[in-house]
Amino acid sequence: MFKIFEFNSIRSRMVTGFLFLTFLILILAVVSLFIIERITEAARVNSAISQLETHTLNLIKSDNDFFDQETINRDYFKNHQSSFLITHDTLVKSITSRISLIIDKERSSNVDLTNSLQQIDSTLKAYDLRFRRIENLLFQRGFMDYGVEGAMRYHAHALEEAIKETDKADLLYLRRHEKDFLLRNDTLYVNFFLDRVELLFAKLTETKNNDEVLNHLHAYESLFLELATLQQSIGPNSKTGLRSELNTLANQLAEQYYALSAYSYSRTEFAYHNLRIFYIILLAAALLFSIISAYWISKKLSEPITRLSSVIQDAVFFRNTMEIDLRLNKAAIEISSLAGAFNQLLNQAKTQMLRIKTKSTLLKQKNRELKKLNRELDNFLYSTAHDLRSPLSSLLGLINIMRYENKQPDLEDHLDMMEKSVQRSENFISQIVSYSKNKRMDQVFELIDLEFIINHILEDHRFVHGANRISKMITINNKIPFYSDRNRVIILFTNLISNAIKYADLEKPSPYIRVIININEDAADIQFSDNGLGIRKEHLPNIFKMFYRAHDLSKGSGLGLFIFKETITRMNGHVTVESTEKIGTKFTINLPNHCQAEVSIKQHLVAQ
């Protein structure tokens, strides 16, 4: 089909397949870039519209905050300055400039979007004009001591000081109608106010020398009417006056933005839909082309390899060590070379198998000899331990006899030294025997009473120097039976208790040994702690090594903790140690609970 398949090598065929795939990838990359560009453009427009809408909402919120806060702010009426006005100007400029930028970019490609933005721009300008007019009227109206309201209050206070006591009730009615109007924004109170003014004028004109009072009353009336007019122009509520017009424009902006967002969304969806269809068609064509190309290339490459694999499997399965004819039609050079190499491999395999057989026979012989040596070493160890223990026991007996018959006080220290040396040798032999047993004995699981074992070991150590001064605290939560190897458990607690007593700090007021054991179906978690001499930090990584002594006062063989760690490993357990010098030591041990295995064995025996 293609001339390149005439090249008789895997490399040329693979290069051809790679070129096909590269061509497909390039096509998909170009299409993907086109799709990404269209999607990015739509997303950019949507983002710009969202930003415009957000800025407009912030503008409306800022203006509402201005009406709520600055209309009762003395500083605003004093300086005619407000952070809300600055925010208003900034947002209006930002929205206007953003609209202009979008219109400039989209004028030629999207007429509908441009028209919608121009409508929003026009509505925004009308909104800004209404806001400016309302702001000017609010500032003119004033608050407290400023503006029309300030002037009106000045004349009202002047009236309160100048008017006679007999007329103050009428003045209070005037002030009440003024307050009611300002609070309720109802023009009915304006009429009440004018009626009261007319009555008060009539009273005051009957009395002479009231010109000053009449002037203040006339000014008070004029300023109140001016204030009422300003309030009506602004709008006593959001449904009348300029405030109503401002709210209407705000609603128009919201509706225009909603329509613009809906248009942008539909336009984006339309673009997505068209691009999705185009991409699916292109992807399907690419996949079809890729499958056809892959099938053609794999067929040309796999047929010789399949033939070679079949012949090799037959040779391996039937252990055929004879040379095989692997001439393959239309096979690549590499595959033909592989066939020749396989024949050479068969010859080498035959030679290697002969060598392996010879070495295997020799290895079995050496293994039998090693097992024999191990048995002889164990027998020698037990025999030696027995032979050594007998004279040591005799020496201990002789020392006791000498101590009994001794009448020379100066020999007592020498006898103690002899007894300690013999006891040290006895302990060393016991540790070696324990290590040997731990290595060669299988685990035997049985129900164990940990509290009984610990108390028994403590009882055995009761005559050790200082043991009677140490508090023993044992807490065992054993709702679940604990099954394990009794001998190895005894070895563990013997090492822990003997070391805790040996290295106890008897100078402390309350030396103690604390054992906390929690047993569940899977394991026993043991915490063994004391407040003895402790172990220096630099010794902790090495305390489980053979013959290592972690304490300057240690006179042992250095095998205790080594046997302790080996025993836990043999039991598939885990141990960690924490210690601080002169503070104490804590061993945390996890031992598997074999209660499930024991139950399974019993059920099997019952079934039999």
Order of alpha helices (4+ residues) and beta strands (2+ residues): alpha-alpha-alpha-alpha-alpha-alpha-alpha-alpha-alpha-alpha-alpha-beta-alpha-beta-beta-alpha-beta-beta-alpha-beta-beta-alpha
